Amino acid sequence: MVESVAIKAEGLYKDFRLPHEKASTVKNLFTGLLNNRKRSYEAQHALIDISFEVKKGEFFGIVGRNGSGKSTLLKVLAGIYQPNKGKVEISGRIVPFIELGLGFNGELSGRENVYLNGAMLGFSRQETDAMYKDIVGFAELERFMDQKLKNYSSGMQVRLAFSTAIRAEADILLVDEVLAVGDADFQRKCFEYFKTLKKQKKTVVFVSHDMSAIREFCDRAILIEDSKILAHGSADKISQHYLRLFMDSSGQKSGPGNKRWGDKTVTIESIEASVDPHSIIIDEVLKVQTSITDPIAGIRIRNSAGQEITGTNTKLELQNLGHVKKGQKIKLRWRVPNVFSDGIYLVDPAVVHADGVTICDWWDEATSFAIKKTRRLPYNIDPGFQVEIGTKKDD
């Protein structure tokens, strides 16, 4: 491998065997072992002919929709999975930021888990002693370190795991969606840490759904779709290509997941989002299948990592739909100020009964819209800050 290359992947294939029959009870599982009938399997092709190189000192992005194979690829690079075919060459020591907190023990305290995780990363007790104060300070968990880890929230556990993991000396870091977890302050610390890594010319392979983060940090990236590399190139090029995956051939934004449920007394017949310089306009048509009184229609907007950004409903906006009759169609237009930062956003519409609990129709990721701005912030909202600089005269 060329000295300037940190990672070289050649012709990687990874398959998983999925059984057709399901053993639903312990008894079935054991009796199945004695059954002469052979169980049948099908192959799930998680990675198909994946080849790329990451240069030393490069921030390299891997993007793709859920289930495309990104996390599997990262685990192959980390040596957690072995490929069925192909090879990976690594030049340097790797530290994977994958499934943070995987080695934690819920029955131990936060303090004990820091030492346990430190030992797994190769630190001596004396080295962990020296780092302990910084680890706890970064995670902002000083008051909780003597509590059992099982009493921590998932966000607290990730903060502690991340704060411990970044102490490891590594030539190459593999990072899987770290920016999608934790509160805003923790995410800010993650951004600052990644900025430091860029300045230090560390080699980083970064998996994310957040196109703002991909553009902010990555030099190059690849786009994976259906277990194959669909495109490779600059972070800008790959981000734009990723956004186009969420649009059908007519240019309308279509939902990537289309998860939907409810009793269908009122259904969402259509929904479409459009963008102008000042507003996001969401046009929606409801169809009444069964006459009811005072249904409530609402929308939720999330970023591409699934985090909720904002939302509202007709009740909050003091708009009463009243009694609606079977066969009636209701047109709604939602208008949202365009304060969103660069990226892709998902729209989840819903209609519920007057009790606010019983769902008529809930449609996750029914549509989406893309924001493309020359001004890029590492945050979801860009309210249009202004700053004035002057001089103050001495008294």
C-alpha positions as CSV (number, residue, x, y, z in Angstrom):
1,M,0.0,0.0,0.0
2,V,1.2,3.5,-0.8
3,E,2.6,5.3,2.2
4,S,0.2,8.2,1.9
5,V,-2.8,5.9,2.0
6,A,-4.3,5.2,5.5
7,I,-7.1,2.8,4.4
8,K,-7.5,0.8,1.2
9,A,-10.6,-1.3,0.6
10,E,-10.7,-3.6,-2.4
11,G,-13.7,-5.5,-3.7
12,L,-15.4,-5.9,-0.3
13,Y,-18.5,-8.2,-0.1
14,K,-20.4,-8.9,3.1
15,D,-23.3,-11.3,3.3
16,F,-25.6,-12.3,6.2
17,R,-27.6,-15.5,6.4
18,L,-31.3,-14.9,7.3
19,P,-33.3,-18.0,8.2
20,H,-36.8,-18.3,6.6
21,E,-38.3,-20.1,9.6
22,K,-38.5,-18.4,13.0
23,A,-38.1,-20.3,16.3
24,S,-40.7,-18.5,18.4
25,T,-40.2,-20.4,21.6
26,V,-37.3,-22.0,23.4
27,K,-39.0,-25.4,22.9
28,N,-39.3,-24.8,19.2
29,L,-35.6,-23.8,19.0
30,F,-34.4,-27.1,20.7
31,T,-36.9,-29.4,18.9
32,G,-35.9,-27.8,15.7
33,L,-32.4,-29.0,16.3
34,L,-33.7,-32.6,16.2
35,N,-36.0,-32.1,13.2
36,N,-34.7,-33.8,10.1
37,R,-36.0,-31.0,7.9
38,K,-33.3,-28.7,6.9
39,R,-33.8,-25.0,7.6
40,S,-33.6,-22.7,4.6
41,Y,-31.8,-19.4,4.5
42,E,-31.5,-16.5,2.2
43,A,-28.5,-14.3,1.8
44,Q,-28.7,-10.6,2.6
45,H,-26.0,-8.7,0.6
46,A,-24.9,-6.0,3.0
47,L,-21.9,-4.9,0.9
48,I,-21.3,-5.5,-2.8
49,D,-17.9,-4.8,-4.5
50,I,-16.9,-1.9,-2.3
51,S,-13.6,-0.3,-3.2
52,F,-12.0,3.1,-2.1
53,E,-9.0,4.7,-0.6
54,V,-8.6,7.1,2.3
55,K,-5.5,9.2,2.4
56,K,-3.6,10.0,5.5
57,G,-4.8,13.2,7.2
58,E,-8.1,13.1,5.2
59,F,-11.6,13.6,6.7
60,F,-13.5,11.0,4.6
61,G,-17.4,10.8,4.6
62,I,-19.6,7.8,4.1
63,V,-23.3,8.7,3.5
64,G,-26.4,6.8,2.5
65,R,-29.9,6.1,3.5
66,N,-30.9,3.8,6.4
67,G,-30.1,0.2,5.5
68,S,-27.7,1.0,2.7
69,G,-24.7,-0.7,4.3
70,K,-22.8,2.3,5.9
71,S,-22.5,0.9,9.4
72,T,-21.6,-2.6,8.1
73,L,-18.8,-1.1,6.1
74,L,-17.5,0.8,9.1
75,K,-17.5,-2.5,11.2
76,V,-15.6,-4.2,8.4
77,L,-13.0,-1.4,8.5
78,A,-12.8,-1.8,12.3
79,G,-12.3,-5.5,12.0
80,I,-15.5,-6.3,13.9
81,Y,-16.9,-8.1,10.8
82,Q,-14.8,-10.1,8.3
83,P,-15.7,-9.6,4.7
84,N,-16.8,-12.7,2.7
85,K,-14.6,-11.5,-0.2
86,G,-12.1,-8.7,-0.7
87,K,-9.6,-7.1,1.6
88,V,-8.9,-4.1,3.8
89,E,-5.4,-2.7,4.3
90,I,-4.9,-0.3,7.3
91,S,-1.8,1.8,7.9
92,G,-1.9,2.9,11.5
93,R,-3.8,2.3,14.7
94,I,-7.6,2.5,14.5
95,V,-10.0,3.6,17.2
96,P,-13.7,3.0,16.3
97,F,-16.4,5.3,17.7
98,I,-19.1,2.7,16.9
99,E,-21.9,1.7,19.3
100,L,-20.3,3.9,22.1
101,G,-20.6,2.4,25.5
102,L,-20.8,-1.2,24.2
103,G,-18.4,-2.5,26.9
104,F,-20.1,-0.7,29.7
105,N,-21.6,-2.5,32.7
106,G,-24.9,-1.2,34.0
107,E,-24.3,-2.6,37.5
108,L,-21.1,-0.6,37.9
109,S,-20.9,3.1,38.7
110,G,-19.9,5.7,36.2
111,R,-16.5,6.0,37.8
112,E,-15.9,2.2,37.6
113,N,-17.0,2.2,34.0
114,V,-14.5,4.9,33.1
115,Y,-11.7,2.6,34.4
116,L,-13.2,-0.4,32.7
117,N,-13.5,1.4,29.3
118,G,-10.1,2.8,29.8
119,A,-8.6,-0.6,30.2
120,M,-10.4,-1.8,27.1
121,L,-8.8,1.1,25.2
122,G,-5.3,0.0,26.5
123,F,-4.8,2.6,29.3
124,S,-3.2,1.6,32.5
125,R,-4.8,2.6,35.8
126,Q,-2.3,5.4,36.3
127,E,-3.1,6.8,32.8
128,T,-6.8,6.7,33.5
129,D,-6.2,8.4,36.9
130,A,-4.4,11.2,35.1
131,M,-7.3,11.6,32.6
132,Y,-10.2,11.0,34.9
133,K,-10.9,14.7,35.7
134,D,-10.9,15.7,32.1
135,I,-13.1,12.8,31.1
136,V,-15.8,13.6,33.6
137,G,-15.5,17.4,33.0
138,F,-16.0,16.9,29.2
139,A,-19.0,14.6,29.8
140,E,-20.4,17.1,32.5
141,L,-21.3,14.2,34.8
142,E,-19.4,15.2,38.0
143,R,-22.5,14.7,40.2
144,F,-23.4,11.3,38.8
145,M,-20.1,9.4,38.7
146,D,-20.9,7.3,41.8
147,Q,-24.3,6.3,40.6
148,K,-24.9,2.9,38.8
149,L,-24.7,3.3,35.0
150,K,-28.1,1.6,34.7
151,N,-29.6,4.8,36.2
152,Y,-28.1,7.0,33.5
153,S,-30.1,8.2,30.5
154,S,-28.9,6.9,27.1
155,G,-27.5,10.4,26.4
156,M,-25.5,10.4,29.6
157,Q,-24.0,7.0,28.8
158,V,-23.0,8.2,25.3
159,R,-21.4,11.4,26.7
160,L,-19.3,9.3,29.1
161,A,-18.3,6.8,26.5
162,F,-17.4,9.5,23.9
163,S,-15.4,11.4,26.5
164,T,-13.4,8.3,27.4
165,A,-12.9,7.2,23.8
166,I,-11.4,10.5,22.6
167,R,-8.5,10.1,25.0
168,A,-7.2,7.1,23.0
169,E,-4.1,7.7,20.9
170,A,-5.1,6.8,17.3
171,D,-3.9,7.3,13.7
172,I,-7.3,6.6,12.3
173,L,-10.8,7.3,13.8
174,L,-14.0,5.6,12.7
175,V,-17.0,7.7,13.7
176,D,-20.6,6.6,13.3
177,E,-23.3,9.3,13.8
178,V,-21.8,10.7,17.0
179,L,-23.2,14.1,16.2
180,A,-26.8,12.7,16.2
181,V,-26.7,11.9,19.9
182,G,-26.7,14.0,23.1
183,D,-28.0,17.5,23.8
184,A,-27.0,20.7,21.9
185,D,-24.1,21.4,24.2
186,F,-22.7,18.0,23.8
187,Q,-23.0,18.2,20.0
188,R,-21.2,21.6,20.1
189,K,-18.3,19.8,21.9
190,C,-18.3,17.1,19.3
191,F,-18.0,19.8,16.6
192,E,-15.1,21.5,18.4
193,Y,-13.4,18.1,18.8
194,F,-13.7,17.4,15.1
195,K,-12.3,20.8,14.3
196,T,-9.3,20.0,16.4
197,L,-8.9,16.7,14.6
198,K,-8.9,18.5,11.2
199,K,-6.2,20.9,12.5
200,Q,-4.1,18.0,13.7
201,K,-4.5,16.3,10.2
202,K,-5.9,13.1,11.8
203,T,-7.4,10.5,9.5
204,V,-11.2,10.3,10.1
205,V,-13.8,8.1,8.5
206,F,-17.1,9.8,9.3
207,V,-20.6,8.2,8.8
208,S,-23.5,10.7,9.0
209,H,-27.0,11.6,7.7
210,D,-26.2,15.3,8.4
211,M,-25.1,16.8,5.2
212,S,-24.2,20.1,6.9
213,A,-21.6,18.1,9.0
214,I,-20.4,16.3,5.9
215,R,-19.8,19.5,4.1
216,E,-18.3,21.2,7.1
217,F,-15.7,18.5,7.8
218,C,-15.2,16.1,4.9
219,D,-12.6,16.5,2.1
220,R,-14.2,13.7,0.1
221,A,-17.0,11.2,0.5
222,I,-18.8,8.2,-1.0
223,L,-22.5,7.6,-1.3
224,I,-23.7,4.0,-0.7
225,E,-27.1,2.9,-2.0
226,D,-28.4,-0.7,-2.0
227,S,-25.0,-2.0,-0.6
228,K,-23.0,-0.5,-3.5
229,I,-21.1,2.7,-4.0
230,L,-23.3,4.9,-6.1
231,A,-21.0,7.9,-6.3
232,H,-17.7,9.3,-4.9
233,G,-16.2,12.8,-5.0
234,S,-16.1,16.1,-3.1
235,A,-18.3,16.5,0.0
236,D,-20.5,19.1,-1.9
237,K,-21.0,16.7,-4.8
238,I,-21.9,13.8,-2.6
239,S,-24.2,15.9,-0.4
240,Q,-26.2,17.0,-3.5
241,H,-26.3,13.5,-4.8
242,Y,-27.6,12.3,-1.5
243,L,-30.4,14.9,-1.4
244,R,-31.5,13.8,-4.9
245,L,-32.2,10.3,-3.6
246,F,-35.2,11.7,-1.9
247,M,-36.8,13.0,-5.1
248,D,-38.7,10.9,-7.6
249,S,-38.2,11.2,-11.4
250,S,-40.8,14.1,-11.6
251,G,-38.8,16.2,-9.1
252,Q,-41.4,15.9,-6.3
253,K,-40.0,15.2,-2.9
254,S,-41.0,11.7,-1.8
255,G,-40.7,10.1,1.6
256,P,-37.7,7.7,2.2
257,G,-39.5,5.6,4.8
258,N,-43.3,6.0,4.4
259,K,-44.1,4.4,7.8
260,R,-47.8,5.0,8.3
261,W,-50.6,3.9,10.7
262,G,-54.0,4.9,12.2
263,D,-57.7,4.0,12.1
264,K,-58.1,5.8,8.7
265,T,-61.2,7.8,9.6
266,V,-59.5,10.7,8.1
267,T,-56.6,10.1,5.7
268,I,-53.8,12.2,4.2
269,E,-54.5,12.0,0.5
270,S,-51.5,14.1,-0.6
271,I,-48.7,16.3,0.8
272,E,-46.0,18.3,-1.0
273,A,-43.3,20.7,0.3
274,S,-41.8,23.5,-1.7
275,V,-39.1,26.1,-0.8
276,D,-38.8,29.8,-1.6
277,P,-36.2,32.2,-0.2
278,H,-38.5,33.2,2.6
279,S,-40.8,30.2,3.4
280,I,-41.3,26.5,3.4
281,I,-44.8,25.8,2.0
282,I,-46.4,22.5,2.8
283,D,-49.6,21.8,0.9
284,E,-51.7,18.9,2.2
285,V,-55.1,17.4,1.3
286,L,-57.1,15.4,3.8
287,K,-60.0,13.0,2.9
288,V,-62.7,12.2,5.4
289,Q,-63.5,8.5,5.3
290,T,-65.9,8.5,8.3
291,S,-67.8,11.6,9.6
292,I,-66.2,12.9,12.8
293,T,-66.1,16.1,14.9
294,D,-63.1,18.3,15.5
295,P,-60.2,16.2,14.2
296,I,-56.8,17.8,14.7
297,A,-54.2,18.0,11.9
298,G,-50.5,18.6,12.5
299,I,-47.0,18.4,11.1
300,R,-43.6,17.7,12.5
301,I,-40.3,18.6,10.9
302,R,-37.1,16.6,11.5
303,N,-33.6,16.8,10.2
304,S,-32.0,14.0,8.2
305,A,-30.6,12.5,11.4
306,G,-34.2,12.2,12.7
307,Q,-34.0,14.9,15.4
308,E,-37.2,16.9,15.8
309,I,-36.8,20.5,14.8
310,T,-40.3,22.0,15.1
311,G,-43.9,21.2,14.6
312,T,-47.5,22.5,15.2
313,N,-51.1,21.5,14.8
314,T,-54.5,23.2,14.0
315,K,-55.5,23.2,17.6
316,L,-52.3,25.1,18.7
317,E,-52.9,27.5,15.8
318,L,-56.5,28.0,17.0
319,Q,-58.0,26.6,13.8
320,N,-61.0,24.4,14.4
321,L,-61.9,21.9,11.6
322,G,-65.4,21.4,13.1
323,H,-67.6,18.6,12.0
324,V,-66.4,16.9,8.9
325,K,-68.5,14.6,6.7
326,K,-67.6,11.4,4.9
327,G,-66.3,12.1,1.4
328,Q,-65.2,15.7,2.2
329,K,-61.8,16.9,1.3
330,I,-59.9,19.5,3.3
331,K,-57.0,21.5,1.9
332,L,-54.3,22.8,4.3
333,R,-51.4,25.0,3.6
334,W,-48.7,25.2,6.2
335,R,-46.2,28.1,5.9
336,V,-42.9,28.0,7.9
337,P,-40.3,30.8,7.8
338,N,-37.2,29.6,6.0
339,V,-34.8,29.8,8.9
340,F,-33.4,26.3,8.3
341,S,-29.7,25.7,7.7
342,D,-28.3,23.8,4.7
343,G,-29.5,20.2,4.6
344,I,-32.5,17.9,4.1
345,Y,-35.6,17.9,6.3
346,L,-38.3,15.3,6.7
347,V,-42.0,16.2,7.2
348,D,-44.3,13.9,9.3
349,P,-48.0,14.9,8.9
350,A,-50.7,13.5,11.2
351,V,-54.4,13.7,11.9
352,V,-55.8,12.7,15.3
353,H,-59.3,12.6,16.9
354,A,-60.5,15.4,19.1
355,D,-59.1,13.6,22.2
356,G,-55.6,14.3,20.9
357,V,-54.6,10.7,21.4
358,T,-56.4,8.4,19.0
359,I,-54.7,8.5,15.6
360,C,-56.6,8.8,12.3
361,D,-53.5,8.8,10.1
362,W,-49.9,9.3,11.0
363,W,-47.4,9.3,8.2
364,D,-43.7,9.3,9.0
365,E,-41.4,10.8,6.3
366,A,-44.3,11.5,4.0
367,T,-42.3,14.2,2.2
368,S,-39.1,16.1,2.5
369,F,-37.5,19.4,1.4
370,A,-33.9,20.4,0.8
371,I,-32.3,23.7,1.8
372,K,-29.2,24.8,-0.1
373,K,-27.5,28.0,1.2
374,T,-24.2,29.5,0.6
375,R,-24.0,30.3,4.3
376,R,-23.4,27.1,6.3
377,L,-23.8,26.8,10.0
378,P,-23.2,23.6,12.0
379,Y,-26.7,24.0,13.5
380,N,-30.3,23.3,12.3
381,I,-31.6,26.9,12.5
382,D,-30.1,29.9,10.8
383,P,-32.2,32.9,12.0
384,G,-30.0,35.4,10.0
385,F,-27.6,36.7,12.7
386,Q,-26.2,40.2,12.3
387,V,-23.2,41.6,14.1
388,E,-21.9,45.2,14.3
389,I,-18.3,46.0,15.2
390,G,-17.2,49.3,16.5
391,T,-14.7,50.9,18.8
392,K,-15.4,52.1,22.3
393,K,-13.9,55.4,23.3
394,D,-12.1,55.6,26.7
395,D,-14.0,57.6,29.3
